[in-house]
Amino acid sequence: MWTAIILLGVILLAIVIVGAMYNKLVTGRNQYKNAFSQIDVQLKRRYDLIPNLVETAKGYMKHERETLEAVIAARNQAAAAGQRAAGSPGDPMAMRDLAQAEGVLTGTLGRLFALAESYPDLKANQNMLSLQEELTSTENRVAFARQAFNDGVTLYNNTRESFPTNIIAGMFNFTAAELLQATESAEERKAPKVSF
């Protein structure tokens, strides 16, 4: 009789331990997904600002059509990559695609801002100044959201790879999540210059 009670107690204890480890993995995964949704919100805000920026610049920069079109094309590619990444935050391919698209967008915005320096009236335009402030604020928010996402992914991956949780992670197919990293190009790593 005592053997059966002890055996039942050990089984219940094992179930509680496995359940706790499983719940910790689920919590970690949900935390990094939530953190990515914060990035997604800020990126959408950024993508919404860019057409206004281009429209404001368009009147002054009539001869710079290629640059303006490149900014819009890069914005559209980044928005599409952002939607794919939002569908599966932490997916290695989606995170790399998003980081690469964001790097291209940052580079084209940098070219736009560098070109805008040649147009004194544009630099003094109130709409442009307001958009510059909004974009700078959004870039800061994106940076903080990325940091929170990467912190969440790191915590999740550490939990997933630690013994004995790694056994539970393998049993229930908890895959590794990918950090959202800056792209490799030095040009793409530069923040857009937004001084007018």
GIUR-V255333 format. One line per field, one symbol per residue. phi: phi as a letter, one per 20 degrees, with the letter a starting at -180 (. if undefined). psi: psi as a letter, one per 20 degrees, with the letter a starting at -180 (. if undefined). burial: 1 if it has 16 or more other ideal C-beta (glycine too) atoms within 10 Angstrom, else 0. A space follows every 10 residues. Layout:
BEGIN
phi->???
psi->???
burial->???
END
This chain:
BEGIN
phi->.fffffffff ffffffffff ffffffffff fffffffffg ffffffffff fffffffgfe dgedggffff ffffffffff fffffffbgn fgffffffff ffffffffff ffffffffcg fffeffffff ffffffffgf ffffffffff ffffffffff eeeeffffff fdleefdefe dffeffffff ffecdc
psi->ghgggggggg gggggggggg gghhgggggh ghhghhhhgg ghhhgghhhg hhgghghghh lhjkgggghh ggghghghgg hhgghhhmpi pgghgggggg hhggggghhg hghghhhinh hghiphgggg hggggggggg gggghggggh gggggghggh iqpjhhgggh hjlorqqpqo qqrhphghip qpolp.
burial->0000000000 0000000100 1101100110 1110110111 0110011011 0011011001 1001001101 1001101110 1100110011 1001111111 1111111111 1110010010 0100100100 1101100110 1100110111 0110111011 0000100110 0001001111 0010000100 010101
END
